[in-house]
């Protein structure tokens, strides 16, 4: 694609990067075939190719964003399926991130939009505030139908009926490895996850320590910055990134650091991009190092459990079992059928496709996938709150294809997807690491209830 940026415009690093991306696009349109919003809405401007045209025009003209451009960029999920599909290697993620920052800087949204975005940015990245908001939403849910804004109704309706107690495992501390220490890792405990589902971090700590990893929950670590980054709030997202980088570099200085382990794939995609986000910042070298060390929990498990042999049974230490843990189930008569939902941020954002499925199979589970495994469930961070109508359509489609596989349980590697699917799933929805922890000697995930009581053991 030809571009007409001036030398003065190209002096800006963000514009220069966008120019590189735009020039890689050849207008082929392969991206439209895998774009969820294009499939739902059928509008070319709601496809990656259409959005690229809008972004190109806005940036080349150096003009403030207009209502039309904002409408179609806001509808983008940032699922990044287009990047997996694109034969030309167009880095759409960096382009749309630049567009969102430009929109934030140049476009004045209606007051309701501004208020909602301010509220989300002020609450969701902070577990304590988020927990209080969830309690309030629980009380307000019966009145959701009378809310004047569909987005406020969505917020109330999506609030979980049960809010888990705080897990002390999320406090800054170090969990020693059982037996020989094979690696020292820092765990990103997340922000929304700490309020919505504390079992995930508990299971991650149990499993990693049993396999020989020393797990550090770093002091002063916070939200990864993904939520505000996707709102175009660059200053806030960069501040969050720099805070985490400093926290993890301190862990490295105090005893070494082999990996930053992330069990929320939406966060993982962002942390792995810290090097790019802060490439022009004084902390660029540390940012690049942290990006290099960032790993999804499935990547770390594959390092600790190489090969393809069945996973060994290794009973969990109950002192870090977690508040909501229950006893392991008895040996079962056959494999549990697990429908694996591939989070977009994992399969497209990080290009991790096989590790979770391989680990589940090695753990003795029967793994199936929906026919549309490459498509988004509609969660996409805060998308289900800001674009609830499109999100509901995508959720319904995904649940239909998951249920078609007749699973006993649905597994995913991202808290956002889990919450989205659990709101309509006919079977329990759990994190992949919870099933792996259970299969290898940990407690049965509490979310399974009595629906899945038996577990085949590999021995």
N, C-alpha and C positions, 0 to 999 in steps of 0.2 A: 504494500500500500504506500503510495507516495504521500509525503507530508510537506508542509510549507512553513514550518517553524522558522522564525528569524534567529540569527546568531545570538541576539540578546535573550530571546526566550530559552535557547538551548544552554545558556550559561547557568540556568537553574538546574541543579542535579535531578530534581523530580521530573521536570519537563524533558530533560535529556533521556532519562530512563523510559518515559512514556513514548518518546519518539522512536526509540529502539524497538519497543513492543509493537507499536502501530505499523512500523515498516516491515515487520515479520508477517503480518496478516496478508493473506492472498485472496480474501473474500470468498473462499470455497464454500462456506456454509455448513461444513461437516458438524460444527458445534451446535447447530440448531436441532439436530437429531437427538441430542442427549441433554438439551436444556429443559429442565422441569417447567419453568415459567412459560416458555414458548409452547410446550405441549399443552399446558392448561389454558393459556390465553390466546394462542395463535396469532400473536402480534409480532411482526418482525422486530419492532423496537424493544420487545421483551425477550429477545434472543441475544446471545453474546455478540453476534455480528452487528445487530442493530444498535446495541449499546456502544460498541466500539465506534460506530459512525457518530453517535451523539457526543461521545467523549472527545473524539478527534476534533469535531467542529468547535466545541466549547473551549478546548485548550489552545487550538491554533488561533482562534479569534481573540484569545486572551480576555474573554468576556465573563461576567458573572453568570452563574448557572441560572437557567430559567426553569419555569414550572414543569415544562414538558420533559426536560432532561432529568430533573430531580425525580419525577414520577417513575420513570423507567429504571433509573439507577437504584432507587429505593426498592423496587420490586425484585432486584437481583438477590438471590439467596447467598451468593458467594460459595456455592457448593463446589465449584471448580471442575465439574464434569466436563466442561468445555476444554479445559487444559489437558485432560486425559485423552480426549477425542482428537484434538487439533494436530494435524500432521506437520504443521509448520512451527510448532513449539511456541506459540504466542503465550506470553506470561500474563494472562488476563488478570490474575490476582493483583499484581503490582499496579496494573493500569486502573482497575476499578478502585483500588485503595487510594490512588492519587486523585481520581475523580471525586471520591467521597470527601477527601480533605479539601478539595477546591470548592465543593458544594458547601461544606461547613463554613468556609471562610468568606463566601461571596453571596450566599442565598439566605434570605430571612424567611424562615418557615412560619406558617400560621401558628398562633400562640398555643393551640392545643398540641401541635406536634412538638414545639419547643418544650412545653411543660412535660410531656411524656418522656422525651429523650433525656431531659434533665433528671427526671425521677429515676429512670432506669440506670443512668450513669452514677447517680448519687446513692443508689441502694444495692443493686445486684453485685458489684465487685466487693462488697463488705459483708462477710457472713453474718455478723451480729445484726446489722441493719436489715439484711435480707430475711433473717429468721423472724424478726419483729414484723416485717411486712407480710410474711406468710401467715403469721398469726392473725393479723388484721384482715387479710384476704379471706381467711377461713371463716371469720365472723361475717364478712360481707358477702360471701358467696350466695346466700339465699336471695339477695337483692340484686343480683347481677343483671337480671332481665330488664330492670328499670334504669340501667346505666345509659346515658345518652350517647356515649362513644363506644363503638363496637370493640375498640382496642381495650378499653377499661373492662368491658364484659369478659373479653378473652383472658385478661390478667386474673380476674376473680375465678373464672371457671377452671383455669389451669392450676390454681393453687392446690397442693396435695391435701387430702383429707387428714393425713397424719404427718406430723413434723417430728423427725427423729431427735432424740436428745443429743446434746453436744458430745463429741468424742474427744477425750483427752489425748488420743493418739495424734490429733492434728496440732497439738501444742509443740513449740520448738523443743526438740530433744533428739537423742540418737538411740536407735534400736540396734543392738549388736547382732552380728551374724551367728547362727547356730553352727557350731563346728568351725571348719576352716573358713576364714574370710577370703572370698574370691574377688569381691569388688566393693567399692565404697560409692554409694549413690546418694543424691539429694532427691527427695520426693516433692513434687509440686502438688500440694494438697487441694488446690483450687479454691474458688470462692463460692459459687452456687452449689457445688457438690458438697461442701462442708455444711450447708444448710439443708439440702434436699435429701442426701443419702450418705450418711457417714460410714455405712458398711463397706463402701468401695475402697476407701483408704485403709480401713482396718484389714480387709482381705489382702490388699496389695502388700502391706507391711508384713503380715503373717507369712505370705508366700515367699517374698523376696528374702526375708531373714532365714527361713528354713532352707533356702537354696544357696545360702552362703553370702548374701549381700548385707553389708552394714548400711542401714537406711537412716539418713539424716533429714529431719524436718528443720529447715533453716530458720534462724531468727530473722525477723524483719522481712520475710518473704510475704508477698501479697498476690493480688490478682495479676494474671499474665498480661492484661491490657487488651485482650482480644475484643471485649465488648465495646469499649470506647474507640478502639482502632477502627472497627467496622462502622462506627458512626461518623468517622472522619475527624475525630477529636485527637489529632496527632500529638499535641502537647501532653495530654493526659496519658495516652498510650505509651509514649516515649518515657514519661516519668515512671510509669509502672514497670516498664521493661528495665530501666536503669536501676530501680530499686531491687528487682529480683537478681539482676546480674551481680550487683554488689553483694547481695546475700549469699549467692552461690560461689562467688569468687572467694568469699570469706571461708566457706566450707572447704574449698580447695586448699587455701592457705593453712588451714588448721589440721589437715591430715590427708589431703589428696581428694580428688574427685574423678571418678571414672565415667559417670553419666548423670544427667538430670532426667529422672524418670517421670513420665507424665501419663496418667491414666484417664485423662479427659482429652480426646483427640482434637477437639476444637482449640484447646489451649496449646496442644503440641504443635499444630500448624503455625501458630503465632510465635511460639518460642523458637522454633526452628528458623523463623524469619527475622529474629532479632538482629542478625548480622546485616541484613539488608536495611531494616528499619533505621538502624543507627550507624549506617556506613559513613556518614559525614559528621558523626559526633566524636568528641574526644574519647569516649569509651568504646569506639568501634572495634578495637582489637579484642577486648574482653567480650563484647557482644558476639563477635564471630566465633570466639572459643566456646561460649555457652551454646550457641546455635549448633555447633559441631558436636557437643556433648549431649544435646537434647535427644531423648529416645522415648518412643512409645513403650509402655510396659511390655507389650508383646515382643518388641525387639530385644529388650533386656532378657526376657524369659528365654528367647531362642538362643541367646548367648550362654545363659546358665544351663540350658537343657538342649545342647546340640544334638544333631542326628534326628532320627525318626522313630526311635524306640518308644514303647508305651511309657508314660510318665510314672515315676515311682511314687509309692505311698510314703508319706513322711508326716507323721502326726504333728499337729500344730501345738505350739506353746500356748496354753490357755491364759497366760498373764497378759497377752495382747490380743485376746480373742475378739474384743469389741463388745460394746454394751448390748447389742441386739443379737449376738451370736447364739445359735442353738446347737444341740448335739448333732454329730454326723448321723446320716441315715444308715440303715443296714445295707448289706450287699444286695444288689438287685438281680433280676432275672434277665435283663436285656438292656441294650443301650437306650439312654434317654435321647429323645429326638429334639434337637436344638435348631431352631431357625436363626441363622446368623444374619443380623442386619449390619451391613458395612456402612459405617458413618462416612459421610462425604469427606470430612476433614481427614479421615484416615486413608481411605482408598484413593481419593483425588488429591487432597492437600499434601499428604505425605507419601503417597504411592505405596502404602502398605496394604497388600491385598491378601496374601496367603497366611501370614504368621498366625493370626487369631484362629483361623479355621484349622490349620495344622495342629496347633496346640490342643484345641478342643477334641480333635479326632484322636490324638495321641493319649488324651485323658480318658478315652473310652466313650465319648459321646457320638451319636449319629448326627452329622451336621448337614443341614439342607439350607438352600438359599432361595429367596424369592425370584421370580422371573425378571423383575425390574431392579435387580440388586445394585445397579449403577446409579439409580435415581434417588433423589433426596426425599426424606420423610416429611420435610416442611418445618423442621425445628429451626435449624440455622441460627443458633444463638438467640437473639431476641426477635427474629423474624416472625415467629408465631404470635408474638405480642403486637408487633407493628403492622403486620400484613396478615391478619387472622383468616380472612376469607380464602386467600390462595393457600395458606398453610393448611387449613382444614381439608381442602381438596387433595393436597399431596399426602396428607396423613391418611385419608380414607383409601386412596389408591394403594399406599404402602401396606396398610393393614390387610387389605383384601388379598394381596399377593403373598403376604406372610402367612395368613390363615389358610391359604390354599395348600400349603405344605403340611398342614395338620401337625404342627409342633406341640410338644409338651411345655416348652419354654422358649422365649425369644432372648437372644444374647446380643449385646452391643457394647461398643467401647467408648461411648460418649454419653455423659449424663443428660445432655440436651435431647438427644434421640430417645433415650430411655424414658424421660418424662413425657415426651410427645407421644410415644407409642403406648405407654402404660395407660394413658387416658382413654384408650378404646380397645386395647388388646383383650382377647378372650383367655389368654394364658399369662403367667408371670413374665415380667421383663427384668432381666438381671444383667449385671456387667460381666463380661467375659472372664475377668480375673476372679470374680466370686465363684464361678463354676470351676475354674482351674484350682483355686484354693481348696474347695470342697473335695474335688476329685483326688487331691494330693494330701488329704489328711486334715483339712480344716473343717470348721463347722458348716452345716448346711445353711445356705442363704435363707435368711428369715423371710424374704419376699416369696419364696416358693410355697410357703404355707404348708398345707397338707396335699397339695396337688401333685407334687413330685416327692415321694417319701423314700424312694429306694435309689441307690446309686451303684452301678457296676464298678467294681474295683479292678484295677490292672494288676494289683499285687506288688 
